[in-house]
Amino acid sequence: MASEIPGDPHAHIDLDTKVAKLKQIAAYPDNPSSVDVVETHMSWVFLTDRYAYKLKKPVRYDFLDYSTLQARRDNCDNELRLNRRLAPDVYLAVVALVIDPGGGLVLEQHGDVVEWLVKMRRLPAQRMLDQLIMQQELRTEDLEAAATMLARFYKASTPVRLDGKSYLNQLKEDMDHNLQELGTELYQLPIKLIDTLRGTALDSLRRDPVLFEQRAADGKIIEGHGDLRPEHICLEAKPVIFDCLEFNRRFRIVDATDELAFLAMECDRLGAPFVGEEFFRIYRLVTGDDPAPNLVHLYKTARACLRAKLAIWHTRELEEPLWAKWRDLAIEYLRLAANYAQRLS
């Protein structure tokens, strides 16, 4: 992790100062009645009556670089461009936080730029797919428009040129890396379960390589959403699929079936397997692509292992008394992965 580079004339205005200002009503040009704040691992989101503003934290990891003002501006531009594919009327602009003539910090006015934010239309939280599932208010027919929009997006996407063996090797490498990381002794996760997954999933990749290589050969690898979870789907009258992963293109290069399997896996975990079934049914109808069951089971297994790893990684930055929540979630994902792996013939 890194902070702002030396030589930035506004480096003295740190993240805490920017966040403190953006929590205040006076920072916003439309004079909202309130500002709600959400912090994530890599950003702050400020919710006014009508809009959402996302500020990227000045951090750097192996897979992401937000460490400079220019890098954050570039990633804001990417976020706007990529998300307009599936949420064209939600992502409005990249806006500046500036120092005004009086020395204060304000948004969307003239002055020296100290930060860039993505400005979005605020979406109704109660219409998010995960919320509808948890409130038991979701009907199968509610999914048709979103599933159709997503399937058409996949059908229209330009295939990414990728050699089949390279794609298969990447799947093996990612699966092996995730399982090795989950087996780290410090995490105290069930090793027998992890070893069983390693044997079952990797054996499936070795036993039937053509099943996976053929996906690349058939042009099924595309630049997708990258983080297709139920909390990123809003079932308005015109559905919205948002919060595309913008910071690393490699994570968006996926088999469309893999991305749908990710969504289905997350909905399975929430107790709504019919969601994945409906998205896959409409995908088959719209695209004519009928992925083999083993392919879907393997993708679900791999995605559940990845989510288990991301869950347990939270313990790296927390005191040990706070680890239990994330360890329990990681184990939940591992058990889900094992359930899918048992279905691999």
N, C-alpha and C positions, 0 to 999 in steps of 0.2 A: 504494500500500500504506500502511496506517495501523496504529498501535498503539492500545492501550486509551485511551479518552477521559479527559481530565483530570477530577479529582473522584472517581474510583473509589477507595474507601478501601483497597482491596487492590492498587492499581496497582504497589506496590513488589514484589509477588510476580510476577515476570516469567515469560515462557513457559519459559525455560531451567530455572527453579526447579521449575515444575510438571512438566516432562518428566523432570527428574532424579528427582523423587520417584516418579513413576509407573513408572519403570524398576525400582523396588525392590519386592520381594515384600511388605514390610510395609505397603504402601499398600492392599492388597486384603483385603477381609473374609473371603475363603474360603481364605486362606493357601496360594496356589499354590506349586508346586515351582519355577517359573521364570516369567520375563516376557520374551517376544520383542517387539521393537520394529520398526515399519515407519513410515518417514516418506514422506509424499506431498507434492505441491505445496501442498496446503491443509490438511493434517491430520497428526496423529500417531495411530497405531493401536498399542495395547498388547495383546498376546496372552498370556493366561494359559492354564492347562490346559483350562479349560472355556469361557472367555468372551473376547470381544474388546471393547475399550473405545476409542471414537474421540473424540479431542480436536480441535476445530477451531482452527486458528491464528488469531490476532487480526489478520486482514488485510482489506483493502478493495481491490476492483478495480471496473472499470466494470460488470461483470456479477454482482458478489457483494459482500456486506458482512458480514463476521464481526468487525468492528472493536470492538464493545462486548460486554460480558458478556451483556446482554439480547438482542442480535442473535444471539449464539451459542446462547443458550437457545431462542430462537424457531426457529432453523434445526435444532437438535436435535429439537424437537417435530415439525417438518415432516418430518424424516428418518424419525422413528419412524412417523408417520401414513402417509406415502406408501409406505414399504417394507413395511408390513404388508399391502399389497394383494397382493404376490407372494411375500412371505416372512413370513407371520404368526407363525410360531413361532421366528423368528430374532431379531427386534428386540424386546428385552425391556423396556427402560425408558430414561428419561433420568435419569442419576444425577449427584450433586454431588460435587465435590472440595471439602472444607471444611477450615477450621482448627479442630482439636480443642481441648479445654480446655487441653491441655499445650503448644499452640502449633505442633503438627505438622500436616502435610497428610495427610488420609486420605479414602478414598472411602466413600460410602454410610453416613455417620454424621452425627450432629447437630453443627452448628457454623456459622460464617460461611462462606457459599458464595464460593469464589474461581474456580470453573470448572464448566462443565457438560459431560458426556460422554454419548454414546450407548452403551448396554450391549447387546451382542449375544451370542447363542450362537456359539461358535467353530465354524466349518465345516471339514470335512476338505479340506486343500489338494489332496490327490491326486485329489479328485473334481471339481475345477473343470474346466470344458469346455476351456479353453485347455491345461491340463496333460494332459488325456486325449488331446487332438489331438497335442501335441508328443511324448508318450510312445508314440504310435501304438497306443493302447489303446481307442480309441473305435469303437463299432459303431453302425450306423444305428439299430438297435432301441433303443439307449440313449437316443435323442433323443425318442422318441414322447411320453412323459409330460410332459416340459418343453415341447415344442412345442404339445401339446394344451392345457396350462394357459395358455400365453401367448395362444394363439388364442382361447380362451374369455374371457380377460381383455379382449382387443380387442373381441370381439363384444359384451360386456356394457358396455363403456365408453360413457358419454354423449358424443355428438358435440359438438365445440366449434363454435359458430356462427362461421363465417368466410366472408367473401365470396370467391368464386373468383378474381377478379382480384387481390384483396389477397394471397391465398395465392401466386399466380403471381409477383406483383411481389416478394414476400419471398424466394422461391426465387432469382429473378434477382439481387436485391440481395446475398443471402448468397454466391452463387457468384461474383459479380463482386468482392465485397470480399475473399474468400479468395484468389482468383487474383491480384488486385492486390498483396495482402500477400506472397504467395509470390514475386512478381516483384521484390521489394525487392532492390536491387543488393548490399546487405551480405550477404545469405544465400547468394549465389553458387549459386543453383539453375539448372537448365537452362531458359533463357528460351524457346527454341524450343518445348520441350515444354509450357510454361505457356501460350504464345500459341496453340498448337494446341488445347489444352484449352478455352481461352476461346472460340475460334471454334466448336468442335464442340458443346460443352455449351450455351452460350448460344444458338447457332443452333437447337438442338433445342427449347429453351424457346420461342423466337420462332416456329418453324415449326409447332408443334402445341400452341398454348396451351390448347385445349379439353381435351386429355388431362389436364392438371394442374388446370385450373380445375374440372373435373368432380369431382375427388376431394373438394374442399370442398363442392360443391353436393350430392354424394351422402352427406354426413355421415361421411366417412372420416377426418376430422381429429379426433383425440382427445387426451386428456392421458395420455401414455404413460409409459414408464420414463425416457427421456431420455439414457441412456448404456448401451445394450444391447450390451455387448461379451462375448466368450466367458469372460473372467475374472470376469464377474459372474453366471455361471450355474453352480450346483453340482448335479451329477447324483447326489444321494442317492436313496434308495428313493422318497422324496417330494421331487421336485426343488424347488430354491430359486432364485429370480431376485432378486438383491439389489443394493444400492448404487445405488438410484435417484437421479437427480440432483435434489436437493431445493432448491437455493439460488436457482433462477431458473425460474419457471413457463414462461416463453417457450420455453425449451429443451426442455420436456416436451410442448409442443403440436406434434404431428407426425401425419403420415399413418402409419397402422400399417404400411403397405408400406415407407415410408421407414425406419422403425425396424428392420424385418426385413432390409431391404437393408443396413443398417449392420452388423448381426450377420453376414450372409452375406459381406459384403466382408471383414470381419476374419478370418473363417474361411477364405475364399479365400486371404488373405495367409499364413495358417498352413499352407496346403496341404491343406485339407479342404473342397472345394466342396460335397461331399455334405451338409454340415450345413445350409447355406442352402437347398439343394434340398428337404431333408426338412422344414424349418420352413415353407417356402412351401407345400409339398404339403399339410401338415396345416392350415395357415391357410386354404387354399382350401376344403378339406373342411368345416371347422368353421364358417367365416363365409359361404361362398358368394361371397366376393369374389375375382375372378380378374384381378389387375392386369396390364395390358399389359406385354410385355417391355421396350418402350422406357421405360416409367415406372420399372421396376426398374433398368435400366441407368443412367438419369440419376441416380436416387437413389444408386446405388453410386458413380458418378462424383463426385457432390457430397460424399458422405461421405469418400471417399478424399482429396479436396482439403482438406477440413476437417482431417482427421487429419494431413495433410502440414503444414498451417499450425501446428497445435498442437505437432507435433514440432520444427519449426524455431524456434518461439518459445522453446524451452529454451535456445537459444544466447544469448538476451538476458541471462540471469542467470549465464552460465558464462564462464570464461576461454577465449580462442580455441583453445588446444590441446585443449579438450574438446568442440569443436563437431562433430568428424567423425562421431561416433556418431549425432547427431541429424540432421545433414545427410543421411547415408546413409539413415536411416529416412524422412525427408521425400521423398527421391528414390524410394525404394521405393513409397511411397504414390502419388506422381505417376505413376509407370509403371503402377501398377495402375489409376489413374483413366483413363489414356490407353487402356488395354486395354478398359475398359468403354465409353469414349466412341466407340471404333471400331465398336462394335456398334449405335450409334444410327443408325437408317435415315434 
